[in-house]
Amino acid sequence: MPRTTESFSQRFAEEKVCAKAEAIRKRYAILSVFDKFFYSFAFCLLLISPVNAADSVSVKSTQRTTDIFNDNDISLFAAYVTEDLKTSCRANTAITCELNALSQAALLASLYQADTSRKVISALKGSEYELLIGSATITDNKGIQELRLEVSAQWRGIILNDVQLSLVLDNNITNTTEQIATASNQLLSQWVESAANKQVFSAEYLYQFLGASDYANELKVPFKIGDFNFSRQHLFNDPLKDMLTRYIHKDFALAVFDVYVYPLKTSHSAEIQSQNELLLEQQDIREISKALGKNALTMSDIYELESIAGLQDTRVFAFEATLQVNSEPLFATQYVYVKNDKVVKFSINAPARITNNLIAVAINAIAVPSESSLMKQVRQTYVHQHITNPVSAAP
């Protein structure tokens, strides 16, 4: 499917993301309260039917179905089919189409059956990923019936993977509902395998698809910073959060040096953005400290480090905080500077008197990616929006 970075940049504004999410739900989420009641009612009839009561349903399967109904965090939505499929059904008099054949609950049940590793389900839980599935049964004039699924994996309303799948129903299965469920399971198994091979729900796939920075190959970090040794890296599934690199002290396992690298979000100066990032950190620390009592927190103002040996042309801002917990101090020292179009933030649970002499070493050893096509367009859109919609100052 054709895509342009320009169309994506609009969707990073929070209000546009929320509006898009609401539109998706209105357009695609066809499972209403009535649908859910009807499906539950049908399932109960199946349980008490003399034909099926003997061996079709076990206590475990009943519990699993209940769990599926209760799992509201999975962003899977029963979707209306595309206009192309509707048009095809109307134009071809030799076929009969039943559109939107599967409910959200039925699709969830099929996904649970198909996704044995639970990787897709995990990706859809409490995240900004969504899976939209349109469904239809198509019967030709010879009585041959097939199930067609239109599966669209999305992130913040941006289509990452869009496919159509179809399968002829198994005539060896006498019950039509079971025929459709079996076909749905098989088709979603195919899709899950394909999505896993393409790594559709990975941060790397998302970044490459959107045209974000290539942190895996372009971010350079040292193997050690003073006595802190490299531990691991994590790429967030959000191009505005990007990469975390963690270092652990060689002698004290609880001493952590975290390095965050992520893009500047606006066209403000490096000085303003550096201080704004630290103000947000201070706000979080104040919220945490409220539970510990009024006098538990000691925190400095934000200040600029000056005369750092071995460091030139880089303005570094910092603050330090101490939380008193059960007579034991917990330290938090934060540093921020800007390189190219990236914010680099150090978060260390050690006092500044220990960490200040490590900053120049860390900064000189870190190389950040250049500006991505995605963020270039995002910033241009941000500037354009503020020029065309200026904020009025209060009189």
C-alpha positions as CSV (number, residue, x, y, z in Angstrom):
1,M,0.0,0.0,0.0
2,P,1.4,3.4,-0.9
3,R,2.5,5.6,2.0
4,T,4.1,8.9,2.5
5,T,5.9,10.3,5.5
6,E,3.8,13.4,5.2
7,S,0.6,11.6,6.0
8,F,2.2,10.0,9.1
9,S,3.5,13.1,10.7
10,Q,0.0,14.4,11.3
11,R,-0.7,11.5,13.5
12,F,1.9,12.1,16.1
13,A,0.0,15.1,17.6
14,E,-1.7,13.7,20.7
15,E,-5.1,15.1,19.8
16,K,-5.0,13.7,16.4
17,V,-4.1,10.3,17.7
18,C,-7.0,10.3,20.1
19,A,-9.4,11.5,17.3
20,K,-8.1,8.8,15.0
21,A,-8.5,6.1,17.7
22,E,-12.1,7.2,18.3
23,A,-12.8,7.1,14.5
24,I,-11.4,3.6,14.2
25,R,-13.6,2.4,17.0
26,K,-16.7,4.0,15.5
27,R,-16.0,2.6,12.0
28,Y,-14.6,-0.8,12.8
29,A,-15.9,-2.0,16.1
30,I,-19.1,-3.5,15.0
31,L,-19.5,-5.7,18.1
32,S,-22.1,-3.9,20.2
33,V,-23.5,-4.9,23.6
34,F,-26.3,-6.6,21.7
35,D,-23.7,-8.6,19.6
36,K,-22.0,-9.7,22.8
37,F,-25.3,-10.7,24.4
38,F,-26.4,-12.6,21.3
39,Y,-23.0,-14.5,21.0
40,S,-23.2,-15.4,24.7
41,F,-26.8,-16.5,24.3
42,A,-25.9,-18.7,21.3
43,F,-23.0,-20.2,23.2
44,C,-25.3,-21.1,26.1
45,L,-27.7,-22.8,23.7
46,L,-24.8,-24.8,22.4
47,L,-24.0,-25.9,25.9
48,I,-27.5,-27.1,26.7
49,S,-28.2,-28.6,23.3
50,P,-28.7,-32.4,23.7
51,V,-26.8,-32.9,20.4
52,N,-23.7,-31.2,21.7
53,A,-23.8,-31.6,25.5
54,A,-22.1,-35.0,25.6
55,D,-18.7,-34.3,24.3
56,S,-18.4,-30.8,22.6
57,V,-17.6,-28.5,25.5
58,S,-15.4,-29.0,28.5
59,V,-15.1,-27.0,31.7
60,K,-11.7,-25.8,30.5
61,S,-13.0,-24.6,27.2
62,T,-15.8,-22.8,28.9
63,Q,-13.4,-21.0,31.2
64,R,-11.2,-20.1,28.3
65,T,-14.1,-18.5,26.5
66,T,-15.0,-16.6,29.7
67,D,-11.4,-15.4,29.9
68,I,-11.6,-14.2,26.3
69,F,-14.8,-12.2,27.0
70,N,-13.2,-10.6,30.0
71,D,-9.9,-9.7,28.2
72,N,-10.8,-6.2,27.2
73,D,-7.2,-5.0,26.9
74,I,-6.6,-6.9,23.6
75,S,-7.1,-4.3,20.7
76,L,-8.7,-6.6,18.2
77,F,-11.8,-5.3,16.5
78,A,-14.4,-6.9,14.2
79,A,-14.3,-4.6,11.1
80,Y,-16.6,-3.8,8.3
81,V,-15.3,-5.3,5.0
82,T,-13.8,-3.1,2.4
83,E,-15.7,-1.3,-0.3
84,D,-14.0,-3.4,-2.9
85,L,-15.4,-6.6,-1.4
86,K,-18.9,-5.0,-1.1
87,T,-18.8,-3.9,-4.8
88,S,-17.6,-7.4,-5.9
89,C,-20.5,-9.0,-4.0
90,R,-23.0,-6.6,-5.5
91,A,-21.7,-7.0,-9.1
92,N,-21.4,-10.8,-9.2
93,T,-24.9,-12.3,-9.3
94,A,-23.4,-15.8,-9.2
95,I,-22.3,-15.5,-5.6
96,T,-24.1,-14.8,-2.3
97,C,-22.2,-12.9,0.4
98,E,-22.7,-12.7,4.1
99,L,-20.7,-9.7,5.2
100,N,-19.3,-9.2,8.7
101,A,-19.8,-12.8,9.4
102,L,-17.6,-13.1,12.5
103,S,-18.1,-11.2,15.8
104,Q,-15.3,-9.8,17.9
105,A,-15.6,-12.6,20.4
106,A,-15.4,-15.2,17.6
107,L,-12.3,-13.5,16.2
108,L,-10.7,-13.4,19.6
109,A,-11.4,-17.1,20.1
110,S,-9.7,-17.8,16.7
111,L,-6.7,-15.6,17.6
112,Y,-6.2,-17.4,20.9
113,Q,-6.4,-20.7,19.0
114,A,-4.0,-19.5,16.3
115,D,-1.5,-17.6,18.3
116,T,0.0,-20.4,20.3
117,S,3.1,-18.4,21.3
118,R,0.8,-15.5,22.5
119,K,3.2,-13.0,20.9
120,V,0.5,-11.3,18.8
121,I,-1.9,-11.2,21.8
122,S,0.9,-9.7,23.9
123,A,1.6,-7.0,21.3
124,L,-2.1,-6.1,21.2
125,K,-2.5,-5.8,25.0
126,G,-2.5,-2.3,26.4
127,S,-0.5,-0.9,23.4
128,E,-1.0,1.4,20.5
129,Y,-1.2,-1.6,18.1
130,E,-4.6,-2.7,16.8
131,L,-5.8,-5.6,14.7
132,L,-8.8,-5.0,12.5
133,I,-10.5,-8.0,10.9
134,G,-13.3,-7.8,8.3
135,S,-15.0,-11.1,7.5
136,A,-17.4,-12.5,4.9
137,T,-18.7,-15.9,3.8
138,I,-19.1,-16.3,0.0
139,T,-21.2,-19.0,-1.6
140,D,-21.1,-19.7,-5.4
141,N,-24.0,-21.1,-7.5
142,K,-22.5,-24.6,-7.0
143,G,-22.9,-24.4,-3.3
144,I,-19.1,-24.1,-2.6
145,Q,-18.6,-21.8,0.4
146,E,-15.5,-19.9,1.4
147,L,-14.5,-17.6,4.3
148,R,-12.7,-14.5,3.5
149,L,-10.8,-12.4,6.1
150,E,-9.4,-8.9,5.6
151,V,-6.7,-8.4,8.3
152,S,-5.2,-5.0,9.0
153,A,-2.4,-4.5,11.6
154,Q,-2.2,-0.9,12.6
155,W,-0.2,1.4,14.9
156,R,-1.9,4.6,16.0
157,G,-4.2,4.2,13.0
158,I,-1.3,3.8,10.5
159,I,-1.7,0.6,8.5
160,L,1.5,-1.5,8.8
161,N,0.3,-4.8,7.2
162,D,-2.9,-5.3,5.2
163,V,-3.8,-8.7,3.7
164,Q,-6.8,-10.6,2.4
165,L,-7.1,-14.4,3.1
166,S,-9.6,-16.9,2.0
167,L,-10.3,-20.6,2.5
168,V,-13.0,-23.0,1.2
169,L,-15.0,-24.4,4.1
170,D,-14.5,-28.1,5.0
171,N,-17.6,-30.1,3.9
172,N,-16.6,-32.9,6.2
173,I,-17.7,-30.7,9.1
174,T,-21.5,-30.8,9.2
175,N,-22.0,-27.8,11.5
176,T,-21.8,-24.5,9.6
177,T,-20.7,-22.6,12.7
178,E,-17.9,-25.1,13.3
179,Q,-16.9,-24.9,9.6
180,I,-16.5,-21.2,9.8
181,A,-14.6,-21.3,13.1
182,T,-12.2,-24.0,11.8
183,A,-11.5,-21.9,8.6
184,S,-11.1,-18.8,10.8
185,N,-8.5,-20.6,13.0
186,Q,-6.6,-21.8,9.9
187,L,-6.5,-18.4,8.2
188,L,-5.4,-16.6,11.4
189,S,-2.7,-19.3,11.9
190,Q,-1.4,-18.4,8.5
191,W,-1.5,-14.7,9.2
192,V,0.2,-15.1,12.7
193,E,3.0,-17.1,11.0
194,S,3.4,-14.5,8.3
195,A,3.4,-11.6,10.8
196,A,6.0,-13.4,12.9
197,N,8.3,-13.9,9.9
198,K,8.0,-10.2,9.0
199,Q,8.2,-9.1,12.7
200,V,5.2,-6.8,12.1
201,F,4.9,-6.0,15.8
202,S,8.6,-5.3,16.4
203,A,10.0,-1.9,17.0
204,E,12.5,-2.4,14.2
205,Y,9.7,-3.0,11.7
206,L,7.8,0.0,12.9
207,Y,10.8,2.3,12.7
208,Q,11.8,1.1,9.2
209,F,8.2,1.4,8.0
210,L,7.8,4.9,9.3
211,G,11.2,6.1,8.2
212,A,12.4,6.7,11.7
213,S,16.1,6.6,12.7
214,D,18.0,3.4,12.5
215,Y,19.2,3.1,16.1
216,A,20.4,-0.5,15.7
217,N,23.1,0.5,13.2
218,E,23.6,4.3,13.7
219,L,23.6,4.7,17.4
220,K,27.1,4.2,18.9
221,V,27.5,3.8,22.6
222,P,30.6,2.7,24.7
223,F,31.0,-0.7,26.2
224,K,31.6,0.9,29.6
225,I,31.3,4.2,31.3
226,G,33.8,4.4,34.2
227,D,33.0,1.4,36.4
228,F,29.6,0.9,34.7
229,N,29.5,-1.9,32.2
230,F,27.1,-2.3,29.3
231,S,24.1,-4.5,30.3
232,R,21.4,-4.3,27.6
233,Q,19.5,-2.1,25.1
234,H,15.8,-1.7,24.5
235,L,14.2,-0.1,21.5
236,F,10.7,1.3,22.4
237,N,7.8,0.7,20.1
238,D,7.4,4.4,19.7
239,P,9.7,6.5,17.4
240,L,9.4,9.4,19.9
241,K,10.8,7.4,22.8
242,D,13.5,5.4,20.9
243,M,16.5,3.7,22.5
244,L,17.5,2.9,26.1
245,T,21.0,1.6,26.9
246,R,21.6,0.3,30.4
247,Y,24.9,0.0,32.3
248,I,25.4,-1.7,35.6
249,H,28.2,-1.0,38.1
250,K,30.8,-3.7,38.2
251,D,30.8,-3.9,42.0
252,F,27.3,-2.8,42.9
253,A,24.5,-4.5,41.0
254,L,21.9,-2.0,42.1
255,A,23.8,1.0,40.7
256,V,22.4,1.7,37.3
257,F,23.5,4.2,34.6
258,D,20.7,4.6,31.9
259,V,21.2,6.4,28.6
260,Y,18.1,7.5,26.7
261,V,18.3,8.8,23.2
262,Y,15.2,10.2,21.4
263,P,14.4,12.9,19.0
264,L,13.7,16.6,19.7
265,K,9.9,17.0,19.3
266,T,9.8,20.7,18.5
267,S,11.9,23.5,17.0
268,H,12.7,25.0,20.4
269,S,16.3,25.7,21.3
270,A,18.4,22.9,22.8
271,E,18.7,24.9,26.0
272,I,14.9,25.2,26.4
273,Q,14.2,21.6,25.5
274,S,17.0,20.2,27.8
275,Q,15.5,22.1,30.7
276,N,12.0,21.1,29.8
277,E,13.0,17.4,29.8
278,L,14.5,17.8,33.3
279,L,11.4,19.6,34.6
280,L,9.3,16.6,33.6
281,E,11.7,14.3,35.5
282,Q,11.5,16.5,38.6
283,Q,7.7,16.5,38.4
284,D,7.7,12.6,38.3
285,I,10.1,12.5,41.3
286,R,7.8,14.9,43.3
287,E,4.9,12.6,42.6
288,I,6.8,9.6,43.8
289,S,8.0,11.4,47.0
290,K,4.4,12.3,48.1
291,A,3.9,8.8,49.5
292,L,7.1,9.1,51.5
293,G,6.3,12.2,53.5
294,K,6.8,15.9,53.3
295,N,10.5,16.0,54.2
296,A,11.6,12.9,52.4
297,L,12.7,14.7,49.2
298,T,15.7,16.9,48.7
299,M,16.1,18.2,45.1
300,S,18.3,20.8,43.5
301,D,17.3,23.3,40.9
302,I,18.2,22.6,37.3
303,Y,21.7,23.9,36.6
304,E,24.2,23.9,33.8
305,L,27.5,22.0,34.2
306,E,30.4,24.3,33.5
307,S,34.1,23.8,32.7
308,I,33.8,20.1,32.1
309,A,37.3,18.8,31.3
310,G,37.5,17.2,27.8
311,L,34.1,18.5,26.6
312,Q,33.5,21.4,24.2
313,D,30.6,22.8,22.4
314,T,28.0,20.8,24.4
315,R,25.7,22.4,26.9
316,V,24.8,19.9,29.7
317,F,22.0,20.5,32.2
318,A,21.4,18.5,35.3
319,F,19.8,18.2,38.7
320,E,20.1,15.8,41.6
321,A,17.6,14.5,44.1
322,T,17.7,12.4,47.3
323,L,14.8,10.5,48.7
324,Q,15.0,9.4,52.3
325,V,13.5,5.9,52.7
326,N,13.7,4.2,56.1
327,S,16.7,6.2,57.0
328,E,18.5,5.1,53.8
329,P,19.0,7.7,51.0
330,L,18.0,6.9,47.4
331,F,19.8,9.0,44.8
332,A,18.7,10.2,41.4
333,T,20.9,12.3,39.2
334,Q,19.8,13.4,35.8
335,Y,21.7,15.0,32.9
336,V,20.5,16.1,29.5
337,Y,22.2,17.5,26.4
338,V,21.3,17.8,22.8
339,K,23.3,16.3,19.9
340,N,22.2,16.8,16.3
341,D,18.4,16.5,16.5
342,K,18.4,14.1,19.5
343,V,18.0,14.5,23.2
344,V,20.5,12.4,25.2
345,K,19.5,11.8,28.8
346,F,21.5,10.2,31.6
347,S,19.6,8.8,34.5
348,I,21.8,7.5,37.4
349,N,20.9,6.3,40.9
350,A,24.1,7.7,42.4
351,P,25.0,11.1,43.7
352,A,26.4,13.8,41.4
353,R,29.8,13.9,43.3
354,I,30.4,10.4,41.8
355,T,28.8,10.8,38.4
356,N,30.0,14.3,37.3
357,N,33.4,13.0,36.3
358,L,31.8,10.4,34.0
359,I,29.8,12.8,31.9
360,A,32.5,13.9,29.5
361,V,33.6,10.3,28.9
362,A,30.1,9.2,28.1
363,I,29.3,12.2,25.8
364,N,32.5,11.8,23.8
365,A,31.8,8.1,23.2
366,I,28.2,8.5,22.1
367,A,27.3,9.0,18.4
368,V,23.6,9.5,17.6
369,P,21.8,8.9,14.3
370,S,21.1,11.8,12.0
371,E,17.7,13.4,11.5
372,S,15.2,10.9,10.1
373,S,12.8,11.6,7.3
374,L,9.9,11.0,9.7
375,M,11.0,13.5,12.3
376,K,12.0,16.1,9.7
377,Q,8.4,16.0,8.4
378,V,7.0,15.9,11.9
379,R,8.8,19.1,12.8
380,Q,7.8,20.8,9.6
381,T,4.2,19.9,10.3
382,Y,4.6,21.2,13.9
383,V,6.0,24.6,12.6
384,H,3.3,24.8,9.9
385,Q,0.5,24.2,12.5
386,H,1.8,26.9,14.8
387,I,2.2,29.4,11.9
388,T,-1.4,28.8,10.7
389,N,-2.9,28.4,14.2
390,P,-1.0,30.9,16.4
391,V,-1.7,30.8,20.1
392,S,-3.1,34.1,21.3
393,A,-1.5,35.8,24.2
394,A,-3.7,36.8,27.1
395,P,-4.2,40.6,27.3
